[in-house]
């Protein structure tokens, strides 16, 4: 990344963890202070790949997903706050892929955040699950301009996980039926609005489908040559394997 001039794109928790590892700190200790939102921002692929059926009891389905979130995040974000935020996003995405509404996906996200808050290192900070519940109730039913003001003033839009993740869920509560509109609202908030918009779009897209976004917006992304459509297809294929109880590379798969 340094050779490509992209090192400055790393968030503070990831940059600190990379520096620690380069200095000889074991990977399982490098993320002990990571509390910012990088894990939540990049966790959507885990939500796509790991099945979470809304019809299955939370106690049965969520722990496996949270385990995968922790495995994907702990090197850089091994704190209860960061893992709770990442688990909330992953669970909401997974529930959306399985057909959940925004409200249903949010409920699964809250439940996952409760579980993940007990993982990783403890750090002082507000409870992510409680703040998601509070933030979504705060803006539900309000006019868009009023909701945006409340998100900015009360919920917060910084890179702190306990602000930006609840902010994304609040945007979805304010604009539950229009994913593209929700993304644009999130991007207009200020603060770490690119991350908030990315989380918003991941959950909204999972619940409403890729067809809910304007073709011209998708074309801009496709033009970057990242192969995201093919990657999404591979993640969905992995999800199907896991839903059947197969393991990748096993004879059954």
C-alpha positions as CSV (number, residue, x, y, z in Angstrom):
1,X,0.0,0.0,0.0
2,X,2.9,2.4,0.7
3,X,4.2,1.8,-2.8
4,X,0.8,2.6,-4.3
5,X,0.6,5.8,-2.2
6,X,-2.4,4.3,-0.2
7,X,-1.0,4.0,3.2
8,X,-2.8,7.1,4.3
9,X,-6.1,5.3,3.6
10,X,-5.6,3.2,6.7
11,X,-7.7,4.1,9.7
12,X,-6.0,4.8,13.1
13,X,-6.6,1.4,14.6
14,X,-5.4,-0.5,11.5
15,X,-2.4,1.7,11.1
16,X,-1.5,1.3,14.8
17,X,-1.9,-2.5,14.5
18,X,0.3,-2.7,11.4
19,X,3.0,-0.7,13.1
20,X,2.8,-2.9,16.2
21,X,3.2,-6.1,14.1
22,X,6.1,-4.6,12.2
23,X,7.7,-3.8,15.6
24,X,7.4,-7.4,16.7
25,X,4.1,-7.4,18.6
26,X,2.3,-10.7,18.2
27,X,-0.8,-10.5,15.9
28,X,-3.1,-11.6,18.7
29,X,-2.1,-8.5,20.7
30,X,-1.8,-5.9,18.0
31,X,-5.5,-5.0,18.0
32,X,-5.9,-4.7,21.8
33,X,-6.6,-0.9,21.5
34,X,-8.5,-0.8,18.3
35,X,-11.9,0.9,18.9
36,X,-12.5,2.8,15.7
37,X,-14.9,1.8,12.9
38,X,-12.6,0.1,10.4
39,X,-13.7,-3.4,11.3
40,X,-17.4,-2.4,10.9
41,X,-16.7,-0.7,7.6
42,X,-15.0,-3.7,6.0
43,X,-17.1,-6.6,7.5
44,X,-19.9,-6.8,4.9
45,X,-18.3,-9.8,3.1
46,X,-18.5,-11.8,6.3
47,X,-22.2,-11.0,6.5
48,X,-22.7,-12.1,2.9
49,X,-20.8,-15.3,3.3
50,X,-22.1,-16.5,6.7
51,X,-25.8,-17.4,6.6
52,X,-28.2,-16.0,9.2
53,X,-31.8,-17.1,8.7
54,X,-34.2,-14.6,10.3
55,X,-36.5,-17.6,11.1
56,X,-33.8,-19.3,13.2
57,X,-33.6,-18.4,17.0
58,X,-30.9,-15.8,17.7
59,X,-29.2,-18.1,20.3
60,X,-28.6,-20.7,17.6
61,X,-27.6,-18.6,14.6
62,X,-25.7,-15.6,15.9
63,X,-22.7,-17.1,17.8
64,X,-21.2,-18.7,14.7
65,X,-21.4,-15.4,12.8
66,X,-19.9,-13.5,15.7
67,X,-17.0,-16.0,15.8
68,X,-16.3,-15.2,12.1
69,X,-16.5,-11.5,12.8
70,X,-13.9,-11.8,15.6
71,X,-11.6,-13.9,13.4
72,X,-11.7,-11.3,10.6
73,X,-11.3,-8.3,12.9
74,X,-9.2,-9.1,15.9
75,X,-5.7,-8.4,14.5
76,X,-6.6,-4.7,14.2
77,X,-9.8,-4.2,16.2
78,X,-9.8,-6.7,19.1
79,X,-11.9,-4.7,21.6
80,X,-15.5,-5.2,22.7
81,X,-16.6,-1.9,21.2
82,X,-15.1,-2.5,17.7
83,X,-16.2,-6.1,17.6
84,X,-19.7,-5.2,18.6
85,X,-20.0,-2.6,15.8
86,X,-18.6,-5.0,13.3
87,X,-20.9,-7.8,14.4
88,X,-23.9,-5.5,14.2
89,X,-23.1,-4.7,10.6
90,X,-22.3,-8.3,9.6
91,X,-25.5,-9.6,11.2
92,X,-27.7,-7.0,9.6
93,X,-26.1,-7.7,6.2
94,X,-26.6,-11.5,6.6
95,X,-30.2,-11.1,7.8
96,X,-30.9,-8.8,4.8
97,X,-29.5,-11.4,2.4
98,X,-31.8,-13.9,3.9
99,X,-34.8,-11.6,3.3
100,X,-35.1,-9.5,6.5
101,X,-36.5,-6.0,6.3
102,X,-34.4,-3.0,7.6
103,X,-36.2,-3.3,11.0
104,X,-35.5,-7.1,11.1
105,X,-31.9,-6.7,10.1
106,X,-31.4,-4.0,12.7
107,X,-32.8,-6.2,15.4
108,X,-30.4,-9.0,14.4
109,X,-27.6,-6.4,14.4
110,X,-28.4,-5.3,18.0
111,X,-28.5,-8.9,19.1
112,X,-25.1,-9.6,17.5
113,X,-23.6,-6.5,19.1
114,X,-24.7,-7.7,22.5
115,X,-22.8,-11.0,22.0
116,X,-19.7,-9.5,20.5
117,X,-19.4,-6.8,23.2
118,X,-18.1,-9.6,25.5
119,X,-15.4,-10.6,23.1
120,X,-11.9,-9.1,22.8
121,X,-10.3,-6.6,25.2
122,X,-12.4,-4.4,27.4
123,X,-12.2,-0.7,26.9
124,X,-14.3,2.1,28.3
125,X,-17.0,3.3,26.0
126,X,-20.7,3.4,25.4
127,X,-22.5,0.1,24.6
128,X,-22.9,-0.2,20.9
129,X,-26.1,-2.3,20.9
130,X,-27.8,0.1,23.3
131,X,-26.8,3.1,21.2
132,X,-28.2,1.5,18.0
133,X,-31.5,0.9,19.7
134,X,-31.6,4.4,21.0
135,X,-30.4,6.0,17.8
136,X,-33.0,4.2,15.6
137,X,-35.8,5.1,18.0
138,X,-34.6,8.7,18.1
139,X,-35.0,9.3,14.3
140,X,-37.8,7.0,13.4
141,X,-40.8,8.8,11.8
142,X,-39.0,12.2,11.8
143,X,-38.6,14.4,8.7
144,X,-35.3,13.7,6.9
145,X,-33.8,17.1,7.8
146,X,-34.6,16.7,11.4
147,X,-33.3,13.2,11.5
148,X,-30.0,14.3,9.9
149,X,-29.6,17.1,12.5
150,X,-30.2,14.7,15.4
151,X,-27.7,12.2,14.0
152,X,-25.1,15.0,13.7
153,X,-25.8,16.6,17.1
154,X,-26.7,13.7,19.3
155,X,-25.6,10.4,17.8
156,X,-22.3,11.6,16.3
157,X,-20.5,11.0,13.1
158,X,-16.9,10.5,14.2
159,X,-14.8,7.5,13.4
160,X,-15.6,6.1,16.9
161,X,-17.5,2.8,16.5
162,X,-20.1,3.8,19.1
163,X,-21.0,6.9,17.0
164,X,-20.6,5.9,13.4
165,X,-22.3,2.5,13.5
166,X,-25.4,3.7,15.4
167,X,-25.4,6.7,12.9
168,X,-25.6,4.3,10.0
169,X,-28.5,2.4,11.5
170,X,-30.2,5.7,12.3
171,X,-30.0,6.7,8.7
172,X,-31.6,3.4,7.7
173,X,-34.4,4.0,10.3
174,X,-35.0,7.4,8.8
175,X,-35.0,6.3,5.2
176,X,-35.8,2.6,5.3
177,X,-37.4,2.2,1.9
178,X,-34.8,3.8,-0.5
179,X,-31.2,2.5,-0.3
180,X,-29.8,5.1,-2.7
181,X,-31.4,7.9,-0.8
182,X,-30.1,6.5,2.4
183,X,-26.6,6.4,1.1
184,X,-26.8,10.0,-0.1
185,X,-28.1,11.1,3.3
186,X,-25.4,9.3,5.1
187,X,-22.7,10.8,2.8
188,X,-24.0,14.3,3.5
189,X,-23.7,14.1,7.3
190,X,-20.2,15.2,7.7
191,X,-17.6,13.7,9.9
192,X,-16.6,10.1,8.9
193,X,-19.5,10.1,6.4
194,X,-17.9,7.9,3.8
195,X,-17.7,5.1,6.3
196,X,-21.2,5.7,7.5
197,X,-22.5,5.7,3.9
198,X,-20.6,2.5,3.2
199,X,-22.2,0.7,6.2
200,X,-25.6,2.1,5.3
201,X,-25.3,1.0,1.7
202,X,-24.1,-2.5,2.7
203,X,-27.1,-3.1,4.9
204,X,-29.6,-1.4,2.7
205,X,-28.3,-3.3,-0.4
206,X,-28.5,-6.6,1.5
207,X,-32.1,-5.9,2.4
208,X,-33.3,-4.5,-0.9
209,X,-31.0,-6.0,-3.5
210,X,-28.5,-4.6,-5.9
211,X,-31.4,-3.6,-8.3
212,X,-32.5,-1.0,-5.8
213,X,-29.5,1.2,-6.7
214,X,-29.5,3.3,-9.9
215,X,-27.7,1.6,-12.8
216,X,-25.5,4.6,-13.4
217,X,-24.2,4.4,-9.8
218,X,-23.4,0.7,-10.2
219,X,-21.7,1.5,-13.6
220,X,-19.4,3.9,-11.8
221,X,-18.3,1.2,-9.4
222,X,-18.0,-1.4,-12.1
223,X,-15.8,0.9,-14.1
224,X,-13.2,0.8,-11.4
225,X,-12.3,-2.8,-12.4
226,X,-12.5,-4.3,-8.9
227,X,-14.6,-7.3,-9.9
228,X,-17.1,-6.8,-7.1
229,X,-20.0,-8.5,-8.8
230,X,-17.9,-11.7,-9.3
231,X,-16.7,-11.5,-5.7
232,X,-20.2,-11.1,-4.4
233,X,-21.2,-14.2,-6.4
234,X,-18.4,-16.2,-4.8
235,X,-19.4,-15.1,-1.3
236,X,-23.0,-16.1,-2.0
237,X,-21.8,-19.5,-3.2
238,X,-19.8,-19.9,0.0
239,X,-23.0,-18.9,1.9
240,X,-24.9,-21.7,0.2
241,X,-22.2,-24.2,1.1
242,X,-22.3,-23.2,4.7
243,X,-26.0,-23.2,4.8
244,X,-25.9,-26.9,3.7
245,X,-23.4,-27.7,6.4
246,X,-20.5,-28.2,3.9
247,X,-17.0,-26.9,4.4
248,X,-15.1,-25.4,1.4
249,X,-12.8,-28.0,-0.1
250,X,-14.7,-30.9,1.4
251,X,-15.8,-33.8,-0.8
252,X,-19.4,-32.7,-0.5
253,X,-18.6,-29.2,-1.8
